[in-house]
Amino acid sequence: MPMAQAPVLPRGFELPLEPRLPRIGSVDAVALEERAASLAKRSIKKEAKVFALELAVRMMDLTTLEGQDTPGKVAALASKAIRPDPSEPGVPSVAAICVYPNLVPAAVARVEGSSVKVASVATAFPSGQSPIELKLEEVAWVVDQGADEVDMVIDRGAFLSGRYAKVYDEIVRVKEAAGDAHLKVILEVSELGTYDNVRRASLLAMAAGADFIKTSTGKLPGAATLPVTLCMLEAIRDVYEENGRMVGMKPAGGIRQAKQAVQYLVQLHETLGPDWLTPDLYRLGASSLLNDVLMQLRKEKTGVYQSPDYFTVD
Amino acid sequence: MLRVPITSPLTELDRKKERAPVPKEWAYAPAPESRDVVSIKERYGHFVGGKWLEPSETYTTISPATEETLAEVGQATPEEVETAVAAAREAFENGWSGIAPAERAKYLFRIARTLQERAREFAVLESLNGGKPIKESRDVDLPLAAAHFFYYAGWADKLEYAFPNRRPRPIGVAGQIIPWNFPLLMLSWKIAPALAAGNTVVLKPAETTPLSALLFADVLRQAELPPGVVNIVTGDGRAGAALVKSEGVDKIAFTGSTEVGKAIQRELAGTGKKLTLELGGKAANIIFDDAALDQAVEGIVNGIYFNQGHVCCAGSRLLVQESIYEPVIEKLKRRLTTLRVGDPLDKNTDVGAINSKQQLDKIRELVEAGEEEGAEIYQPPCRLPEKGYWFAPTVFTNVAQSYRIAQEEIFGPVLSVLTFRTPEEAVEKANNTPYGLSAGVWTEKGSRILWMAERLRAGVVWANTFNRFDPTSPFGGYKESGFGREGGLHGLEPYIDFDGTEPFGG
């Protein structure tokens, strides 16, 4: 099978790529973390908070990726995704539910007719340590089963050993195999070690055709953080400035509280601007965030906190 | 096996699925810090000998963000200044210079802790009277002010070790005149080392921002500092001049404009009084083409828009390597559109009010000069409040080294952008100014940082950061930016009599 023509990173991205991508550049860790911390201090109150919380719901990829997942569990999750708060019909549906390949048919059956999409992890998630042919077959299968979105992992082994072409080639071919399904490329940032690597991998993924770039599988500690997400947003911004292409962002893993979700949205708002405030371009990957957001929403509405027993556990 | 579906099942699904449209405007609701935490008296006198001295003349101090009157404060007459100096002299002779150094440390530690405890109160007052954003007074001014007292408290009983074989002794009465840009922080930079070394103090805060110093008098009461050790007189330049002229003062420490600094130096010539001056600046912030650009842009913003550019060491001249000029300017302009200008007490405000009408006029005059000279002006769209003193964040491009906006200190949120091609040219342009307070270098190359730092004639050179302060690090200028250092071990030196010996080998 022919390899896609991949650029070699140290020489820049300019080889076969039209239109051009931005300079790879570098990231200053101290200053990046400072900026992320200062954005996290924004004070979001009242109607601005309600706006953010509802947006967080709309942008959520409600996720279950466990060995113990069953069609029953996924069906329950899908119902929750469509109508997160049965007592508050005003609360919007979430963006998608994210499941393992085997659970795609169950998920698709359940969300049919709603606005909720089905995302499936694929490409030997979470490690990515399988032959490319098997990964492509897995991707084609989940799409065939009705997945709207595919969350793939990059080959970190290849990336860290400097075989960028292999990483690039894999993404290009997965993208082909995914067809019209939206492709989210998981960098698994906690295995990349430096912000410079995160930026490099972000640009590489976007060059290869990613519709979204995503921080983590959620299977490792230290998944999504505000600074690492900011680093990726800045890479997305540079691509947009260079060639006008709008790539989406998905932080995933470790976002459990409504307060964190608001911080991520503030960061998005002040880095990429209001055009990115849509589930088409931003997702929050989370398994336990939704109920906290619902609880905060109800508090904003009624002025008091309610017991967790008033929110369904799915 | 590669199986690419010919017609995607998604397109069909997509047609069925319609998401509710997402509203796009996300306006942050006001998030003001409560004013109730601080109570401002209607009228303040001078704090002399541990008591409030009823002033013979007064003026009103306002909030520059709203022009509302906050309080009536004293305009010290020469006689009132003399009373304060006499109180400081008495406290010096009868006790303070003779008590055990560890006792002095005790009071300084108490002051530091009290500042921490009352931080919120001080932060609100500082923003109210000075116009700076609450996030800065809360996160920068107050923690640093407390840190300075903690730091110098530690030195109070170790002076013999700080200056071995120099017989360090206090000088006597220090007259200290501070500016309006960091009222409480400058107070702490001045008072902490003076007291640690065993001196007594007469402090005159700036005309427009006296309130935090007057509230500080209450901290001194809480700390049970002996009366007369710190005296505070308020008023305009006339009060400062009286303090400079006073026979009873042994040392003058001044932070402010170069013009006034020069006048003070002339006045003191031949009097034997010691003098340190921390004056203006026109710092170069130098961006090399290998710098981390997004972070450098943050550094540019922090360098010039921090505290509305009312910072003597502000990075007011941006020197960008020509090969990255366009992306840097593009990124900078975009970043400016996200700056939130407005109510200083709102926790989301990035840029607050200009400190005074007088300063606003000066900024306007220089900005007009910049436009006339042919520089290209950019200001992000932002609605400025109608009342109060405001100026939008401003960037000038196409600036030539000869323009006034590249030479004179504007002391406002106005950045002048110049370009360079080689490191040599960057150094030459950076040093081509009458000032020399600070500089910034942005590059990923460690060796270049050291090469630049060796050649830049500035008291502080920041690498890949800007406007970062620490009590352990000395701060001060070259050339017309003044002389003497504040902070660190060096900051004690101007408050110590070395009995004829010179510290640090002269």
HADDOCK unambig.tbl for C-alpha pairs under 7 A between the chains (distance, minus, plus):
assign (segid A and resid 25 and name CA) (segid B and resid 292 and name CA) 6.34 0.50 0.50
assign (segid A and resid 26 and name CA) (segid B and resid 292 and name CA) 4.87 0.50 0.50
assign (segid A and resid 27 and name CA) (segid B and resid 292 and name CA) 4.96 0.50 0.50
assign (segid A and resid 28 and name CA) (segid B and resid 292 and name CA) 5.76 0.50 0.50
assign (segid A and resid 28 and name CA) (segid B and resid 295 and name CA) 6.32 0.50 0.50
assign (segid A and resid 31 and name CA) (segid B and resid 295 and name CA) 5.71 0.50 0.50
assign (segid A and resid 32 and name CA) (segid B and resid 295 and name CA) 6.22 0.50 0.50
assign (segid A and resid 42 and name CA) (segid B and resid 348 and name CA) 5.56 0.50 0.50
assign (segid A and resid 43 and name CA) (segid B and resid 31 and name CA) 6.28 0.50 0.50
assign (segid A and resid 43 and name CA) (segid B and resid 347 and name CA) 6.33 0.50 0.50
assign (segid A and resid 43 and name CA) (segid B and resid 348 and name CA) 6.22 0.50 0.50
assign (segid A and resid 44 and name CA) (segid B and resid 28 and name CA) 6.22 0.50 0.50
assign (segid A and resid 44 and name CA) (segid B and resid 29 and name CA) 6.73 0.50 0.50
assign (segid A and resid 45 and name CA) (segid B and resid 29 and name CA) 5.77 0.50 0.50
assign (segid A and resid 45 and name CA) (segid B and resid 31 and name CA) 6.74 0.50 0.50
assign (segid A and resid 46 and name CA) (segid B and resid 29 and name CA) 6.53 0.50 0.50
assign (segid A and resid 47 and name CA) (segid B and resid 29 and name CA) 6.65 0.50 0.50
assign (segid A and resid 48 and name CA) (segid B and resid 26 and name CA) 6.61 0.50 0.50
assign (segid A and resid 48 and name CA) (segid B and resid 27 and name CA) 6.36 0.50 0.50
assign (segid A and resid 48 and name CA) (segid B and resid 28 and name CA) 5.17 0.50 0.50
assign (segid A and resid 48 and name CA) (segid B and resid 29 and name CA) 5.51 0.50 0.50
assign (segid A and resid 113 and name CA) (segid B and resid 16 and name CA) 6.71 0.50 0.50
assign (segid A and resid 113 and name CA) (segid B and resid 17 and name CA) 6.66 0.50 0.50
assign (segid A and resid 114 and name CA) (segid B and resid 17 and name CA) 6.11 0.50 0.50
assign (segid A and resid 115 and name CA) (segid B and resid 17 and name CA) 4.72 0.50 0.50
assign (segid A and resid 115 and name CA) (segid B and resid 18 and name CA) 5.78 0.50 0.50
assign (segid A and resid 115 and name CA) (segid B and resid 19 and name CA) 5.67 0.50 0.50
assign (segid A and resid 133 and name CA) (segid B and resid 1 and name CA) 5.85 0.50 0.50
assign (segid A and resid 136 and name CA) (segid B and resid 1 and name CA) 6.88 0.50 0.50
assign (segid A and resid 136 and name CA) (segid B and resid 2 and name CA) 6.10 0.50 0.50
assign (segid A and resid 137 and name CA) (segid B and resid 1 and name CA) 5.91 0.50 0.50
assign (segid A and resid 137 and name CA) (segid B and resid 2 and name CA) 6.25 0.50 0.50
assign (segid A and resid 137 and name CA) (segid B and resid 3 and name CA) 7.00 0.50 0.50
assign (segid A and resid 140 and name CA) (segid B and resid 3 and name CA) 5.60 0.50 0.50
assign (segid A and resid 140 and name CA) (segid B and resid 4 and name CA) 6.48 0.50 0.50
assign (segid A and resid 146 and name CA) (segid B and resid 9 and name CA) 6.50 0.50 0.50
assign (segid A and resid 148 and name CA) (segid B and resid 10 and name CA) 5.93 0.50 0.50
assign (segid A and resid 176 and name CA) (segid B and resid 4 and name CA) 6.83 0.50 0.50
assign (segid A and resid 177 and name CA) (segid B and resid 2 and name CA) 6.33 0.50 0.50
assign (segid A and resid 177 and name CA) (segid B and resid 3 and name CA) 6.18 0.50 0.50
assign (segid A and resid 177 and name CA) (segid B and resid 4 and name CA) 5.02 0.50 0.50
assign (segid A and resid 178 and name CA) (segid B and resid 4 and name CA) 6.89 0.50 0.50
assign (segid A and resid 179 and name CA) (segid B and resid 4 and name CA) 6.07 0.50 0.50
assign (segid A and resid 179 and name CA) (segid B and resid 5 and name CA) 6.63 0.50 0.50
assign (segid A and resid 179 and name CA) (segid B and resid 8 and name CA) 6.85 0.50 0.50
assign (segid A and resid 180 and name CA) (segid B and resid 8 and name CA) 5.89 0.50 0.50
assign (segid A and resid 180 and name CA) (segid B and resid 10 and name CA) 6.62 0.50 0.50
assign (segid A and resid 181 and name CA) (segid B and resid 10 and name CA) 6.62 0.50 0.50
assign (segid A and resid 270 and name CA) (segid B and resid 338 and name CA) 6.32 0.50 0.50
assign (segid A and resid 274 and name CA) (segid B and resid 24 and name CA) 6.08 0.50 0.50
assign (segid A and resid 274 and name CA) (segid B and resid 25 and name CA) 6.87 0.50 0.50
assign (segid A and resid 277 and name CA) (segid B and resid 24 and name CA) 6.64 0.50 0.50
assign (segid A and resid 278 and name CA) (segid B and resid 22 and name CA) 6.50 0.50 0.50
